[in-house]
Amino acid sequence: DGADFIMVFARTDANVDPKARHRGISAFMIEKPRGQLPQGVSGSPIPKIGYFGWTTWELAFDKCRVPAANLIGEEGRGFYLATAGLETARAHTAARSIGLAQAGLDDAVAYAQQRRQFGQSIASFQAIRFKIASMATDIEAARSLMYSVCEKIDQGVRCDKEASMVKLFASEMSEKVTSDALQILGGGGYTTLNQVERHWRDARLTKIFEGTSEIQMRIISDHILGRD
């Protein structure tokens, strides 16, 4: 509701071959006052379990008229506009995933060093130490892959496969690392008294948006084996 415009992708050509459904879609910009929806648009926020930093809305369009001047690019090229930035978006999602995982690791390390059981900190227990070592290793592996992909993007090198790889690896890693962090905190990790539960919930979304993990695996396998 704080946005100045809404970007809409809509089908503008109904006579499209069903096998080419990506065609006939156009992109439009609908201007709006902040805190209000434009005429012909209604909607309400969607309650989520995480990512409370922004509000997600479900919108309905009824007799919403958009000036022809608000067409973005060429008519029928909306699909290509929507997918043009996916490499960057997937690298960005990987960076978010890594940040969430790092926050989870930092919380787990701090807790393990101050929490005492049987007369010593739990950071001295091998089970905890090995879990933290694995978490840190996975984070660094994801970070290195993310830097590699970002370098290719900066150089203008196409890297669909690598962008999907880092998005897949980092998001899956983030959910696991934040879950392991919650495990290290024990019962306290499952409360809102510690922020690790928020990292865990937010990490779960990174496996869904900008293409699910299953979509990333399809893209990667298509690059390696060819399209089926």
Buried (B, 14 or more C-beta within 10 A) or exposed (E): EEBEEBEBBEEBEEEBEEEEEEBBBBBBBBEBEEEEBBEEBEEEEEEEEBBEEEEEBEEEBEEBEBEEEEBBEEBBBBBBBBEEEBBBBBBBBBBBBBBBBBBBBEBBBEBBEEBEEEEEBBBEBEEBEEBBEEBBEBBEBBBEBBEBBBEBBEEEEEBBBBBBBBBBBBBBBBBBBBBBBBBBBEEBBBEEEBEBBBBBBBBBBBBEBBBBBEBBBBBBBBBEEEEE
